[in-house]
Amino acid sequence: MASSNTEIVNLALSHLAHNKTISDLETESSEEAKNGRRFYDTAVKKVAESAPWPFLTRIAALGLVEEEPNTEWGYSYRYPANCVRLVRVLSGVRNDDRQTRSPYRIISDTTGKLILSDEQDLQMEYIVNASDPTIFSAGFTFAVSFYLAHLMGPTISKGDQFGLAEKALTMYEYEVARASNEAFNEQQDEEQVDAESVRGRD
């Protein structure tokens, strides 16, 4: 679903039953545009980190910062600058359980976030921030517009006397839940191997 930040703000305004639209979010000086600019980036980041959006999912090897950074961990790696949500650290086992998961800890130094791990050549699955609205999925676009309406509502609606901002928050939560279900349905995990004791009962 190709879109633009201006169109997304206009969708948010429509959720608030606001009869004015904007023509250019970046340059317009109307109150609607000013409010859209104030909250747009926050809304996009919030939605990006709220669900495992396939079009924002990346897997990458992390840059090694230091070996034996302290007495408890074997390696420190640089946390990806564009990451808004860490999904998992890859362990080499696609269907992780409590025994195969790779332990890690997130800290920071003077440069930014670090991931501490005992794994060499650490790889991470994560969600990146969304910057180009032309690649947004339809669900992501609607989720952003609803969350943006929730943030803009009290100002645009002069106090949100009809509760439209709260209704928009409910719709945002619905879109995020639906996106999570769709992302799950777009993948196929390996089946867990039955324990010998269970197989023996067949």
HELIX and SHEET records of a PDB file:
HELIX    1   1 ASN A    5  HIS A   15  1                                  11    
HELIX    2   2 GLU A   31  ALA A   48  1                                  18    
HELIX    3   3 PRO A   54  LEU A   56  5                                   3    
HELIX    4   4 PRO A  133  ILE A  135  5                                   3    
HELIX    5   5 ALA A  138  ILE A  156  1                                  19    
HELIX    6   6 LEU A  164  ASN A  185  1                                  22    
HELIX    7   7 GLU A  196  ARG A  199  1                                   4    
SHEET    1   A 3 THR A  57  ALA A  61  0                                        
SHEET    2   A 3 GLN A 123  VAL A 128 -1                                        
SHEET    3   A 3 CYS A  83  VAL A  89 -1                                        
SHEET    1   B 4 LEU A  64  GLU A  67  0                                        
SHEET    2   B 4 TYR A  75  ARG A  78 -1                                        
SHEET    3   B 4 LYS A 113  SER A 117 -1                                        
SHEET    4   B 4 TYR A 104  SER A 108 -1                                        
END                                                                             
